[in-house]
Amino acid sequence: MANTTEKRTVEIIMDGKQPSSTLKGLNADIRTLNKSIRELPSGSKEFDVQAKKLRELQKEYQGLQTKVNFAGQSLQYFKQQLKAVAIGTIGGNIITGIGVALQQYVSGSITYMADLSDQLANIRKTTGLSA
C-alpha cells in the first residue's frame, strides 16, 4: 500500500479581498471600515451591515491580541522560572563547593593531628618521657 501525501491550499476571499490575519492587517481593516461607516447615515441597512462587520473584525482583533499577550506573559514567566533555577543551581554549587572544601580541611586536619601525635609519641619514646 503506497502512502501519498496531498497538499491542499484554501484561499478565503471576503467582499472581493483576502482577509488579514495579522494584528497590523486587522487594525488597518478596522480603521478603513470605521472610516466608511462614518460616511454612512446611521440607522440605514448598509450602516448596520458595516457595523456588524466592524464588530466581527474587532472581536477577531481582540482574540489575536489576547493570544499575543498570552505568549508574551508565558515567555516572561519562563524567564522568571529559568532565573530561579539558575540562581538555585549556582547557590547549590557554591554550597557544595564550601562543603567539599570544609570536608577536605577537616580530613586534612585530622590526618595532620594524627601524624603530629605519632611524632610526639616517637619523641617521648626516644627521650624516655613516656610513662
N, C-alpha and C positions, 0 to 999 in steps of 0.2 A: 504494500500500500504506500503510495507516494504522498509525502507531505507537501502541500503547496501553501504558500503564504501569499495572500492577496492584500494589496494596499488600496484603500479607497479614500477619496477626499470628498468632503461635503462642503459646498460653498453656500453660505446663507446670505441672501440679499433681501433687505427690508426697505421698502419705499425707494427702490431703484439704486440703493447703495449698500455696501457691506457695513454691518455694524462694527463699532470699535469695541475692543475688549481690553484696552489698556486704560489706566486711570486718566492719562492725558487725553486720549481719544474720546473717552466718555465725557470728560469735562468740557471738551470742545463741542461735542454734540449737544450737551445740556445748554451751553451758552447760546449756540445757534438756535436751538428750539425756543429758548427763553425770548430771544430777540424776535423771532417770528410770531410768538404768542402775543407779545406787546403790541404788535401791529393789527391784531385781530380784535373785532368787537367782542367784549365779554358777554357771555350768555349764548353766543352763536354755536351752532353744531360743530363747526370747524375748530372753534376755540376749545370746546370740550374734548374733542378727539386729540388735539395737540397737547392739552393739559394732561390727558391720560398717558400719552406717550412720554411726556416730561416726567411724570411721577414714576413710571417704569424705569426710565433711564436713571433717575435719581436713586431709586431703590437698588439698581444694579451697581451704581457707583458706590453707594454706601457699603454694599456687600464686598466689593473688591477692596475698598479702603479698610474694612474690618479685617480682611484676610492679610493685607499688607501689614497693618498694625500688629496683628497677632504674630506674624512671622518675626517682626522686629522685637516684640516682647519675648518671644521664645529664644531668640538669639541672645538677648540681654540676660535672660535667666540662665542660659547655658554658660555664658561668660562668667556670671557670678559663681555658678557651681564649679566651673573649672578653676577659678581663682581660689575657691575654698579648698578644693582638692590639692592644688599646687601648694598652698600655704601649709596644709596638713602634712603633705609629703615632705616638704622642706623641714618643717618642725620635727617630724618624726625622725628624719635623717640626722638632724642636729642632736636630738636626744639620744639616738642610737650611738652616734659618734662619741658623745660625752660618756655614755655608759661603757663603751668599749675602752676608752682611754682610762676611765676610773678602774675598770677591771684589770687592765694591764698594769696600772700604777700599784694597785693593792697586791696583785700577784708578784710583781717585781719587788715590792717592799717586803713581802713575806719571804721570798727567796733570799733577799739581801740579809734580812734579820736571821734567817736560818744559817746562812754562811757565817755571819758575824758571831753567832752563838757557837758554832763549831770551832771557829778560830779562838774564841775566848776559852773554850774547853781545852783546846790544844795548849794554849798558853798556861793555863792552870796546871795541866799535867806536867808540862815542861818545867815550870817553876816550882812545882810541888805545893801549890796553894789549894789544891782540891782536897776536900775533906774525906 
